[in-house]
Amino acid sequence: MDDARHDRSGPAAPSEHERRNQASWDADSDAYQERHGPQLAASGGMAWGVWQIPEAELQVLGDVVGKDILELGCGAARWSIALAAAGARPVGLDLSERQLGHARQLMAELGVDFPLVHASAEAVPLPDASFDIVFCDHGAMSFADPYRTVPEVSRLLRPGGLFAFSHASAILDLCWPLEADHAGDRLVHDYFGMHSFDDGEDVSFQLPYGEWIRLFRANGLHVEDLLEPRPPADATSTYRNADDLAWSRRWPHESIWRLRREA
């Protein structure tokens, strides 16, 4: 697959939340990379979530050698760069052209080459059954509608393929007031009917646990595991502060789903 540019002016016009999220990420991309890039680089690329827990510890993706892998919401593509070095054949996808610009720059600096796709994870311009693994570390699975992304992932996976993604836990979202910078210790949102959260800047998505499972099963995906990583007591993060760490030591801050496409 060559480097792809997805023309969103065609029949599949972007939705309002796609337009808003793209504009938000394009505007914030440079500051985001300046703020978080050093931590992500120090982790070597293959580490999960805001606390950067190593893949070597969690073993979410397993053996990647020779695998065709799609990263949804790749940002600067540090994960995909590390996967290429580990022997995989990655493709990075992001809704933000500015984020992909950072990916191209980093790939050129490191002498790494693989396809980048400018598109929404809700409408991926790639053929059916193209990948052994589709994964996302926050990114698209946080900012795209799961009722569209999950069917797309199922379409893109080969039989027996792996879908893995991390995102905020439902508990975190339920405890995070839209106007606040941090989660509290009280439930502030309704659990039933949970779908989208609009903080005025961008739109994120979450479902109740039962609804996630029903959505997976309706699209031929079977749950192998649900990890709720607890950060170590001395963890640090450019994304979160000491109060957030204390919160995350009590309750799950993030969830990592591991799913298998039916054969």
Summary of the structure (lengths in Angstrom):
residues: 263
radius of gyration: 17.3
end to end distance: 24.3
largest distance: 49.9
contacts: 834
relative contact order: 0.16
helix: 35%
strand: 23%
